[in-house]
Amino acid sequence: MKTIIKKEKPFDTVKVFREIKEKIAKDTENMNFIQFKEYLKQNQLIQKLNKKSKVNF
């Protein structure tokens, strides 16, 4: 049998998306719907700033 050696990828998309999902779940755990909507609005603003300035907030 051949042994398969996995190389570590320089960027693992699945790992990054899981981390993002877990962070959002932790941040919004005890929020009601109105607070959750406000959280999403704030993060959309940060994403727009990141795209324009190329600096992560």
Backbone as a printed PyTorch tensor [residue, N CA C, xyz], in Angstrom:
tensor([[[  0.8280,  -1.1870,   0.0000],
         [  0.0000,   0.0000,   0.0000],
         [  0.8720,   1.2500,   0.0000]],

        [[  0.3820,   2.2460,  -0.6670],
         [  1.1000,   3.5080,  -0.7110],
         [  0.6150,   4.4030,   0.4130]],

        [[  1.5400,   5.0950,   1.0170],
         [  1.1970,   6.0560,   2.0580],
         [  1.0060,   7.4160,   1.4050]],

        [[ -0.1150,   8.0360,   1.6990],
         [ -0.3990,   9.3540,   1.1400],
         [  0.0510,  10.4070,   2.1430]],

        [[  0.8940,  11.2790,   1.6840],
         [  1.3750,  12.3680,   2.5380],
         [  0.6540,  13.6390,   2.1190]],

        [[ -0.0560,  14.2250,   3.0700],
         [ -0.7810,  15.4540,   2.7780],
         [  0.1230,  16.6520,   3.0210]],

        [[  0.1710,  17.5210,   2.0390],
         [  0.8990,  18.7710,   2.2080],
         [ -0.0400,  19.8140,   2.7920]],

        [[  0.4840,  20.6190,   3.6950],
         [ -0.3400,  21.6840,   4.2590],
         [ -0.4560,  22.8060,   3.2410]],

        [[ -1.6840,  23.2200,   3.0110],
         [ -1.9400,  24.2740,   2.0380],
         [ -1.5530,  25.6200,   2.6410]],

        [[ -1.0730,  26.5400,   1.8100],
         [ -0.7440,  27.8740,   2.3490],
         [ -1.9940,  28.6290,   2.8110]],

        [[ -3.1330,  28.3370,   2.1970],
         [ -4.3900,  28.9770,   2.5850],
         [ -5.4870,  27.9430,   2.5270]],

        [[ -6.0700,  27.6250,   3.6620],
         [ -7.1200,  26.6190,   3.7380],
         [ -8.4690,  27.3230,   3.8830]],

        [[ -9.2300,  27.3610,   2.8060],
         [-10.4970,  28.0810,   2.7630],
         [-11.4910,  27.5480,   3.7880]],

        [[-11.6170,  26.2420,   3.8890],
         [-12.5820,  25.6500,   4.8110],
         [-12.2520,  26.0370,   6.2470]],

        [[-10.9840,  25.9890,   6.5970],
         [-10.5540,  26.3470,   7.9520],
         [-10.8750,  27.8060,   8.2670]],

        [[-10.6130,  28.6880,   7.3160],
         [-10.8810,  30.1170,   7.5120],
         [-12.3730,  30.3720,   7.6860]],

        [[-13.2000,  29.7570,   6.8340],
         [-14.6440,  29.9680,   6.9450],
         [-15.2000,  29.4050,   8.2470]],

        [[-14.6620,  28.2860,   8.7180],
         [-15.1020,  27.7460,  10.0090],
         [-14.7630,  28.7080,  11.1410]],

        [[-13.5570,  29.2820,  11.0970],
         [-13.1610,  30.2430,  12.1290],
         [-14.0690,  31.4670,  12.1240]],

        [[-14.3950,  31.9590,  10.9300],
         [-15.2790,  33.1160,  10.8080],
         [-16.6670,  32.7830,  11.3600]],

        [[-17.1790,  31.6130,  10.9760],
         [-18.5070,  31.1820,  11.4340],
         [-18.5450,  31.0600,  12.9530]],

        [[-17.5040,  30.4830,  13.5450],
         [-17.4500,  30.3250,  14.9950],
         [-17.3720,  31.6720,  15.6990]],

        [[-16.6200,  32.6230,  15.1190],
         [-16.5030,  33.9540,  15.7180],
         [-17.8630,  34.6620,  15.7020]],

        [[-18.5650,  34.5910,  14.5830],
         [-19.8800,  35.2230,  14.4830],
         [-20.8530,  34.5740,  15.4680]],

        [[-20.8200,  33.2510,  15.5630],
         [-21.7110,  32.5480,  16.4900],
         [-21.4360,  32.9620,  17.9330]],

        [[-20.1660,  33.0990,  18.2760],
         [-19.8040,  33.4980,  19.6410],
         [-20.1980,  34.9480,  19.9120]],

        [[-19.9800,  35.8200,  18.9340],
         [-20.3020,  37.2440,  19.1010],
         [-21.8070,  37.4910,  19.2190]],

        [[-22.6070,  36.6810,  18.5470],
         [-24.0490,  36.9300,  18.4700],
         [-24.8790,  35.9560,  19.2980]],

        [[-24.2450,  35.2220,  20.1740],
         [-24.9050,  34.1380,  20.9080],
         [-26.1470,  34.5820,  21.6780]],

        [[-26.0760,  35.6700,  22.4140],
         [-27.1990,  36.0820,  23.2640],
         [-27.9200,  37.3270,  22.7410]],

        [[-27.8180,  37.5820,  21.4450],
         [-28.4430,  38.7740,  20.8770],
         [-29.8780,  38.4860,  20.4500]],

        [[-30.7080,  39.5230,  20.5520],
         [-32.0300,  39.3990,  19.9580],
         [-31.9240,  39.8150,  18.4870]],

        [[-33.0420,  39.7700,  17.7680],
         [-33.0090,  40.0150,  16.3260],
         [-32.5460,  41.4280,  15.9820]],

        [[-32.9910,  42.4130,  16.7310],
         [-32.6220,  43.8070,  16.4630],
         [-31.1190,  44.0100,  16.6830]],

        [[-30.5940,  43.4470,  17.7580],
         [-29.1530,  43.5400,  18.0180],
         [-28.3650,  42.8210,  16.9240]],

        [[-28.8790,  41.6850,  16.4690],
         [-28.2150,  40.9180,  15.4250],
         [-28.1530,  41.7090,  14.1170]],

        [[-29.2580,  42.3740,  13.7620],
         [-29.2720,  43.2100,  12.5590],
         [-28.2450,  44.3330,  12.6630]],

        [[-28.1400,  44.9510,  13.8280],
         [-27.1650,  46.0220,  14.0350],
         [-25.7300,  45.4860,  13.9190]],

        [[-25.5040,  44.3110,  14.4600],
         [-24.1930,  43.6580,  14.3570],
         [-23.8190,  43.4460,  12.8930]],

        [[-24.7700,  42.9710,  12.0980],
         [-24.5090,  42.7490,  10.6740],
         [-24.2200,  44.0590,   9.9480]],

        [[-24.9590,  45.1100,  10.2740],
         [-24.7120,  46.4110,   9.6440],
         [-23.3100,  46.9150,   9.9700]],

        [[-22.9000,  46.7860,  11.2100],
         [-21.5670,  47.2430,  11.6130],
         [-20.4800,  46.4620,  10.8860]],

        [[-20.6470,  45.1650,  10.7400],
         [-19.6320,  44.3580,  10.0740],
         [-19.6040,  44.5920,   8.5740]],

        [[-20.7290,  44.9410,   7.9830],
         [-20.7320,  45.2830,   6.5620],
         [-19.9390,  46.5600,   6.3400]],

        [[-20.0420,  47.5060,   7.2480],
         [-19.2870,  48.7400,   7.1470],
         [-17.7950,  48.4470,   7.2270]],

        [[-17.4010,  47.5750,   8.1240],
         [-15.9890,  47.2220,   8.2650],
         [-15.4820,  46.5390,   7.0020]],

        [[-16.2970,  45.6710,   6.4070],
         [-15.8990,  45.0030,   5.1740],
         [-15.6970,  46.0080,   4.0500]],

        [[-16.5640,  46.9980,   3.9500],
         [-16.4200,  48.0150,   2.9060],
         [-15.1490,  48.8180,   3.1130]],

        [[-14.8350,  49.1490,   4.3580],
         [-13.6070,  49.8850,   4.6460],
         [-12.3870,  49.0540,   4.3140]],

        [[-12.4300,  47.7640,   4.6010],
         [-11.3100,  46.8780,   4.2840],
         [-11.0660,  46.8110,   2.7900]],

        [[-12.1180,  46.7600,   2.0050],
         [-11.9710,  46.6850,   0.5630],
         [-11.3630,  47.9640,  -0.0070]],

        [[-11.7690,  49.1060,   0.5530],
         [-11.2770,  50.3780,   0.0390],
         [ -9.8460,  50.6590,   0.4630]],

        [[ -9.5100,  50.3800,   1.7230],
         [ -8.2170,  50.7830,   2.2430],
         [ -7.1820,  49.6830,   2.2460]],

        [[ -7.5900,  48.4290,   2.0450],
         [ -6.6990,  47.2740,   2.0720],
         [ -6.0640,  47.0810,   3.4400]],

        [[ -6.6550,  47.6450,   4.4920],
         [ -6.1730,  47.4930,   5.8520],
         [ -7.2410,  46.7670,   6.6440]],

        [[ -6.8470,  45.7420,   7.3900],
         [ -7.8060,  44.9770,   8.1700],
         [ -8.0850,  45.6540,   9.4990]],

        [[ -9.3600,  45.7820,   9.8430],
         [ -9.7690,  46.3730,  11.1050],
         [-10.1070,  45.2860,  12.0850]]])
